[in-house]
Amino acid sequence: MTITLKEICKTYDKEPVLDHLSLSISKGQTTCLMGSSGCGKTTLANLLLGLLKPDKGSITGLDTSQIAAVFQEDRLCENLNSIKNIAIVCPKSVSKKQILTHLLEVGLTETDSMKPVSELSGGMKRRVALVRALITSNQMIILDEPFKGLDTTTKGQVIAYIKKYTQGKTLLIITHDKEDVALLDAQLIEL
Ligand SMILES: Nc1ncnc2c1ncn2[C@@H]1O[C@H](COP(=O)(O)OP(=O)(O)OP(=O)(O)O)[C@@H](O)[C@H]1O
């Protein structure tokens, strides 16, 4: 029940970023991925998502069609409101009311949810992107610095939301804050 990376090598323009990296990620659990800036965490996430191919090595135990992700940039449609941004990824059986309930759970108001995303703050956009990833039935979620721009209270609310909607799922969170490992009851992988 693990995702196993074996001897992964990834080079950009002859600059090695990942050099014979081997690690395993427990399925159905939360793992925090930490490491200094530029050490290759986002590269590793992109390899797991199948957006990049390793130069060498293998990844086993992974179904790339079952992964939802929040990237460092939110990748929302700025001219659409939050509900529409999320409805795009949902089956028709998920109602607008259900989407609104999720947005309220992460601290947005109904008025916020009806505004074009371009009129929301960075922290609000982050939460919309998070709901969009967690509302899907995907079995694996990758979150690249999901708490960026959130104050302590909002972060607590978001952590409760993440825990509620990722039970039994494989969750990989890239973070720079060691405190998150305890807050999320996570395993730690340091690159
Ligand atoms: N598309 C690319 N082309 C060339 N170099 C890249 C590319 N993407 C990343 N790099 C380089 O690879 C290294 C690792 O980048 P990556 O984004 O994976 O690091 P990271 O650990 O996620 O960093 P951070 O914590 O700052 O987000 C960096 O030196 C970066 O400049």
Ligand as a Chemical Component Dictionary entry (heavy atoms), coordinates in Angstrom:
data_LIG
# 
_chem_comp.id                   LIG 
_chem_comp.type                 NON-POLYMER 
_chem_comp.pdbx_formal_charge   0 
_chem_comp.three_letter_code    LIG 
# 
loop_
_chem_comp_atom.comp_id 
_chem_comp_atom.atom_id 
_chem_comp_atom.alt_atom_id 
_chem_comp_atom.type_symbol 
_chem_comp_atom.charge 
_chem_comp_atom.model_Cartn_x 
_chem_comp_atom.model_Cartn_y 
_chem_comp_atom.model_Cartn_z 
_chem_comp_atom.pdbx_ordinal 
LIG N1  N1  N 0 10.882 24.256 -15.887 1  
LIG C1  C1  C 0 12.091 24.427 -15.354 2  
LIG N2  N2  N 0 13.154 24.701 -16.119 3  
LIG C2  C2  C 0 14.393 24.869 -15.586 4  
LIG N3  N3  N 0 14.664 24.784 -14.267 5  
LIG C3  C3  C 0 13.630 24.529 -13.439 6  
LIG C4  C4  C 0 12.295 24.336 -13.938 7  
LIG N4  N4  N 0 11.487 24.073 -12.884 8  
LIG C5  C5  C 0 12.267 24.120 -11.782 9  
LIG N5  N5  N 0 13.552 24.384 -12.120 10 
LIG C6  C6  C 0 14.684 24.476 -11.197 11 
LIG O1  O1  O 0 14.718 23.248 -10.461 12 
LIG C7  C7  C 0 15.033 23.481 -9.088  13 
LIG C8  C8  C 0 13.935 22.879 -8.219  14 
LIG O2  O2  O 0 12.720 23.603 -8.423  15 
LIG P1  P1  P 0 11.378 23.218 -7.656  16 
LIG O3  O3  O 0 10.345 24.210 -8.035  17 
LIG O4  O4  O 0 11.088 21.789 -7.865  18 
LIG O5  O5  O 0 11.851 23.437 -6.135  19 
LIG P2  P2  P 0 11.019 23.534 -4.775  20 
LIG O6  O6  O 0 11.710 22.657 -3.783  21 
LIG O7  O7  O 0 9.586  23.264 -5.023  22 
LIG O8  O8  O 0 11.227 25.058 -4.388  23 
LIG P3  P3  P 0 10.329 26.086 -3.505  24 
LIG O9  O9  O 0 10.320 25.561 -2.091  25 
LIG O10 O10 O 0 11.096 27.368 -3.616  26 
LIG O11 O11 O 0 8.971  26.165 -4.144  27 
LIG C9  C9  C 0 15.214 24.994 -8.944  28 
LIG O12 O12 O 0 16.599 25.278 -9.023  29 
LIG C10 C10 C 0 14.509 25.563 -10.146 30 
LIG O13 O13 O 0 15.097 26.759 -10.576 31 
# 
loop_
_chem_comp_bond.comp_id 
_chem_comp_bond.atom_id_1 
_chem_comp_bond.atom_id_2 
_chem_comp_bond.value_order 
_chem_comp_bond.pdbx_ordinal 
LIG N1  C1  SING 1  
LIG C1  N2  SING 2  
LIG C1  C4  DOUB 3  
LIG N2  C2  DOUB 4  
LIG C2  N3  SING 5  
LIG N3  C3  DOUB 6  
LIG C3  C4  SING 7  
LIG C3  N5  SING 8  
LIG C4  N4  SING 9  
LIG N4  C5  DOUB 10 
LIG C5  N5  SING 11 
LIG N5  C6  SING 12 
LIG C6  O1  SING 13 
LIG C6  C10 SING 14 
LIG O1  C7  SING 15 
LIG C7  C8  SING 16 
LIG C7  C9  SING 17 
LIG C8  O2  SING 18 
LIG O2  P1  SING 19 
LIG P1  O3  DOUB 20 
LIG P1  O4  SING 21 
LIG P1  O5  SING 22 
LIG O5  P2  SING 23 
LIG P2  O6  DOUB 24 
LIG P2  O7  SING 25 
LIG P2  O8  SING 26 
LIG O8  P3  SING 27 
LIG P3  O9  DOUB 28 
LIG P3  O10 SING 29 
LIG P3  O11 SING 30 
LIG C9  O12 SING 31 
LIG C9  C10 SING 32 
LIG C10 O13 SING 33 
# 
